[in-house]
Amino acid sequence: MRHLIKLGDFLVNTSVFTAFCALSLCVATEKLIGSSFYPLFTPLHIVVTSGTLVIYNLPRLFPVAKRSSITLFSQRLWQYIFLALGLMGIGYSLSGLSQVSIMVGSFACILALGYTMPALIWQNKKRLREYGILKIIVLTGVWTIATAIIPIVAHGVNVANYPFEITMRFVFVFILCILFDIRDIQKDVDSNIITLPTRIGIEKSYWVINVSLLLFLVLSFIQHYQFALPGRLWASIITTFITYVVANHLRKEGNKRLFVIMTDGMMILYAALVLMYK
């Protein structure tokens, strides 16, 4: 059990788990737009996974002066390793992507870097995450672009053909981001950052989560009417129910390790259910 806990900490702290979540949602989008199976390790999959590793590990490592020393088996060393692997993966995959995919991905990358990096490079410069409500919009938008829009344009498909998939992805990630903001509410209050939970309170934030889950479900039924995919509809229904249960469980559970795994794990659950059904 102790070794499993260490493995879980490793996967979370190096953002490997987060990268797998992004890859899972990417593949779920691909299934909707065409084939029931796309081989892994395509340039699209590599760039989504690698980009996530870079964006999430980079702000944890700089500025170096504020960090502890590196040892052979330290978490920080592995963060450097996965950062380097992510950069190499991005470089390797670019030649296999369309110009439109690269342009859209570059826009998402700029937003993501603006979310975390400015204060780490220039003193007294704010990050997008410190602009309160803008924080959740930017983060949700980046995840929607990376896991819904880029997979669509990468396969040469018109984004306008899948408005509900894109909207559903935004709503779904928005729900998960609210949960993380609720978890960090005291830290945000201390830093004078006005997020949705600090502005309206925890109780009303859970009300927003429940309304958003209902909206996600309604959009799922509308999408089913458009594409007639019962399996995908069932995946959405099951995910909605389990996300509701998890959100209310995390309201009482203070374990940070479980919080990340269970919250981000909803992405993997949704993708697994989508891929499970024909």
C-alpha positions as CSV (number, residue, x, y, z in Angstrom):
1,M,0.0,0.0,0.0
2,R,2.9,2.4,0.9
3,H,4.4,1.8,-2.5
4,L,1.1,2.5,-4.3
5,I,0.9,5.8,-2.4
6,K,4.4,6.7,-3.4
7,L,3.6,5.9,-7.0
8,G,0.4,8.0,-6.9
9,D,2.4,10.9,-5.4
10,F,5.0,10.5,-8.2
11,L,2.4,10.5,-11.0
12,V,0.6,13.5,-9.6
13,N,3.7,15.6,-8.7
14,T,5.4,15.1,-12.0
15,S,2.1,15.7,-13.9
16,V,2.2,12.4,-15.6
17,F,-1.3,11.7,-14.4
18,T,-2.5,15.0,-15.6
19,A,-0.9,14.4,-19.0
20,F,-2.7,11.0,-19.2
21,C,-6.0,12.8,-18.4
22,A,-5.4,15.2,-21.3
23,L,-4.6,12.3,-23.7
24,S,-7.7,10.4,-22.6
25,L,-10.0,13.3,-23.4
26,C,-8.2,13.9,-26.7
27,V,-8.8,10.2,-27.8
28,A,-12.5,10.5,-26.7
29,T,-12.9,13.5,-29.0
30,E,-11.3,11.6,-31.9
31,K,-13.8,8.8,-31.5
32,L,-16.7,11.2,-32.0
33,I,-15.3,12.7,-35.2
34,G,-14.7,9.5,-37.1
35,S,-13.1,6.2,-36.4
36,S,-13.8,4.0,-33.3
37,F,-10.0,3.7,-32.9
38,Y,-7.0,5.9,-33.5
39,P,-3.6,4.4,-32.8
40,L,-1.7,6.0,-29.9
41,F,1.6,7.7,-30.3
42,T,0.5,9.8,-33.3
43,P,1.9,13.3,-33.5
44,L,-1.4,14.7,-32.1
45,H,-1.2,12.4,-29.0
46,I,2.4,13.1,-28.4
47,V,2.0,16.9,-28.6
48,V,-1.1,16.9,-26.3
49,T,0.8,14.7,-23.7
50,S,4.1,16.5,-24.1
51,G,2.5,20.0,-23.9
52,T,0.7,19.1,-20.7
53,L,4.0,17.8,-19.1
54,V,5.7,21.1,-20.1
55,I,3.0,23.5,-19.0
56,Y,2.5,21.8,-15.6
57,N,6.1,21.1,-14.7
58,L,7.7,24.4,-15.9
59,P,6.2,26.7,-13.2
60,R,7.1,24.1,-10.5
61,L,10.8,24.4,-11.3
62,F,11.5,28.1,-11.7
63,P,13.0,30.2,-10.3
64,V,15.6,27.7,-9.3
65,A,16.8,29.8,-6.3
66,K,13.6,29.2,-4.5
67,R,13.7,25.4,-4.8
68,S,15.5,22.7,-2.8
69,S,18.6,21.0,-4.1
70,I,18.5,18.2,-6.6
71,T,19.3,14.6,-5.6
72,L,19.4,11.5,-7.8
73,F,15.9,10.3,-6.9
74,S,14.3,13.6,-5.9
75,Q,10.9,14.6,-7.2
76,R,12.4,17.8,-8.6
77,L,14.9,15.8,-10.8
78,W,12.0,13.9,-12.3
79,Q,10.1,17.1,-13.0
80,Y,13.2,18.3,-15.0
81,I,13.2,14.9,-16.8
82,F,9.6,15.1,-17.8
83,L,9.9,18.8,-18.7
84,A,12.8,17.8,-21.0
85,L,10.8,14.8,-22.4
86,G,7.9,17.1,-23.0
87,L,9.9,19.7,-24.9
88,M,11.5,16.9,-27.1
89,G,8.0,15.4,-27.7
90,I,6.6,18.8,-28.9
91,G,9.6,19.2,-31.2
92,Y,9.3,15.7,-32.6
93,S,5.5,16.0,-33.2
94,L,5.4,19.4,-34.9
95,S,6.4,18.0,-38.3
96,G,3.4,15.7,-38.3
97,L,0.8,18.3,-37.5
98,S,-1.1,20.6,-39.8
99,Q,-0.5,24.4,-39.8
100,V,-3.9,25.0,-38.3
101,S,-3.3,22.6,-35.5
102,I,0.1,24.3,-34.7
103,M,-1.6,27.7,-34.7
104,V,-4.4,26.7,-32.4
105,G,-1.9,24.8,-30.2
106,S,0.4,27.8,-30.0
107,F,-2.5,30.0,-28.9
108,A,-3.4,27.5,-26.1
109,C,0.3,27.4,-25.1
110,I,0.5,31.2,-24.8
111,L,-2.6,31.3,-22.6
112,A,-1.3,28.4,-20.5
113,L,2.1,30.1,-20.0
114,G,0.4,33.4,-19.2
115,Y,-1.5,31.5,-16.5
116,T,1.6,30.7,-14.5
117,M,4.9,32.0,-15.8
118,P,5.1,35.9,-15.8
119,A,5.5,36.3,-12.0
120,L,8.3,33.6,-12.2
121,I,10.2,35.6,-14.8
122,W,9.5,39.3,-14.1
123,Q,9.3,40.5,-10.5
124,N,5.9,42.0,-9.5
125,K,4.3,40.8,-12.7
126,K,0.9,39.1,-12.2
127,R,0.0,35.8,-13.7
128,L,-3.4,35.3,-15.4
129,R,-4.3,33.0,-12.5
130,E,-4.1,36.0,-10.2
131,Y,-6.9,37.8,-12.0
132,G,-9.7,36.0,-10.1
133,I,-12.6,34.9,-12.3
134,L,-10.4,35.2,-15.4
135,K,-8.3,32.3,-13.9
136,I,-11.0,29.7,-14.3
137,I,-12.0,30.9,-17.8
138,V,-8.4,30.7,-19.1
139,L,-7.7,27.3,-17.6
140,T,-11.0,25.8,-18.8
141,G,-10.4,27.3,-22.2
142,V,-6.9,25.9,-22.5
143,W,-8.1,22.4,-21.6
144,T,-11.0,22.7,-24.1
145,I,-8.7,23.8,-26.9
146,A,-6.1,21.1,-26.1
147,T,-8.6,18.2,-25.8
148,A,-11.5,19.1,-28.1
149,I,-10.6,21.7,-30.6
150,I,-7.1,20.6,-31.6
151,P,-8.1,16.9,-32.1
152,I,-10.9,18.1,-34.4
153,V,-8.8,20.5,-36.5
154,A,-5.8,18.0,-36.5
155,H,-8.1,15.6,-38.5
156,G,-9.1,18.2,-41.0
157,V,-12.6,18.5,-39.7
158,N,-14.6,21.7,-39.4
159,V,-14.9,22.7,-35.7
160,A,-18.4,24.2,-36.5
161,N,-19.7,20.6,-37.0
162,Y,-19.2,19.8,-33.3
163,P,-20.4,22.7,-31.2
164,F,-21.9,20.5,-28.5
165,E,-18.7,18.5,-28.0
166,I,-16.7,21.7,-27.5
167,T,-19.3,23.2,-25.2
168,M,-19.6,20.0,-23.2
169,R,-15.9,19.8,-22.8
170,F,-15.8,23.4,-21.5
171,V,-18.6,22.8,-19.0
172,F,-17.0,19.5,-17.8
173,V,-13.6,21.0,-17.2
174,F,-15.2,24.1,-15.7
175,I,-16.8,21.9,-13.0
176,L,-13.5,20.3,-12.2
177,C,-11.8,23.7,-12.0
178,I,-14.4,25.0,-9.5
179,L,-13.6,22.0,-7.3
180,F,-9.9,22.9,-7.4
181,D,-10.7,26.5,-6.6
182,I,-12.8,25.4,-3.6
183,R,-9.8,23.3,-2.4
184,D,-7.5,26.4,-2.7
185,I,-10.0,28.9,-1.3
186,Q,-7.9,29.7,1.8
187,K,-4.7,30.1,-0.2
188,D,-6.5,32.4,-2.6
189,V,-8.0,34.5,0.3
190,D,-4.5,34.8,1.8
191,S,-3.1,35.9,-1.6
192,N,-6.0,38.3,-2.2
193,I,-7.1,36.5,-5.3
194,I,-10.8,36.7,-6.0
195,T,-12.0,33.4,-7.5
196,L,-15.6,32.1,-7.9
197,P,-15.6,30.4,-4.5
198,T,-14.0,33.4,-2.7
199,R,-16.6,35.7,-4.3
200,I,-19.8,33.6,-3.8
201,G,-18.8,31.2,-1.1
202,I,-18.5,27.4,-1.0
203,E,-22.2,26.6,-0.8
204,K,-23.1,28.7,-3.8
205,S,-20.1,27.3,-5.6
206,Y,-21.5,23.8,-5.2
207,W,-24.8,25.0,-6.5
208,V,-22.9,26.2,-9.6
209,I,-21.3,22.8,-9.9
210,N,-24.7,21.1,-9.7
211,V,-26.2,23.4,-12.3
212,S,-23.2,22.9,-14.6
213,L,-23.6,19.1,-14.2
214,L,-27.2,19.4,-15.3
215,L,-26.2,21.5,-18.3
216,F,-23.5,18.9,-19.2
217,L,-26.2,16.3,-19.2
218,V,-28.7,18.4,-21.2
219,L,-25.9,19.0,-23.8
220,S,-25.3,15.3,-23.9
221,F,-28.9,14.6,-24.9
222,I,-28.8,17.3,-27.5
223,Q,-25.6,15.8,-28.9
224,H,-27.2,12.4,-28.9
225,Y,-30.0,13.8,-31.0
226,Q,-27.5,15.1,-33.5
227,F,-25.3,12.0,-33.8
228,A,-27.4,9.1,-32.4
229,L,-24.7,7.6,-30.3
230,P,-26.3,5.8,-27.3
231,G,-23.0,4.7,-25.9
232,R,-21.6,8.2,-25.7
233,L,-24.9,9.4,-24.0
234,W,-24.6,6.6,-21.4
235,A,-21.0,7.6,-20.8
236,S,-22.1,11.2,-20.1
237,I,-24.9,10.1,-17.8
238,I,-22.7,7.8,-15.8
239,T,-19.9,10.4,-15.6
240,T,-22.4,13.1,-14.5
241,F,-23.7,10.9,-11.6
242,I,-20.2,9.8,-10.4
243,T,-18.8,13.4,-10.7
244,Y,-21.7,14.5,-8.5
245,V,-20.9,11.8,-5.9
246,V,-17.2,12.6,-6.0
247,A,-17.7,16.3,-5.7
248,N,-19.9,15.8,-2.5
249,H,-17.4,13.3,-1.1
250,L,-14.5,15.7,-1.6
251,R,-16.5,18.3,0.3
252,K,-15.9,16.2,3.4
253,E,-12.6,14.5,2.5
254,G,-9.5,16.6,3.1
255,N,-6.9,14.3,1.7
256,K,-5.1,16.4,-1.0
257,R,-3.7,13.3,-2.8
258,L,-7.1,11.7,-3.1
259,F,-8.5,15.1,-4.2
260,V,-6.3,15.3,-7.3
261,I,-6.7,11.7,-8.3
262,M,-10.4,11.6,-7.8
263,T,-11.1,15.0,-9.5
264,D,-8.8,14.7,-12.5
265,G,-9.8,11.0,-12.6
266,M,-13.2,12.0,-13.8
267,M,-11.6,12.9,-17.1
268,I,-10.2,9.4,-17.4
269,L,-13.5,7.9,-16.4
270,Y,-15.4,9.8,-19.0
271,A,-12.9,8.9,-21.7
272,A,-12.9,5.2,-20.7
273,L,-16.7,5.0,-20.8
274,V,-16.7,6.7,-24.2
275,L,-14.2,4.3,-25.6
276,M,-15.9,1.3,-24.0
277,Y,-19.2,1.8,-25.9
278,K,-19.4,1.4,-29.7
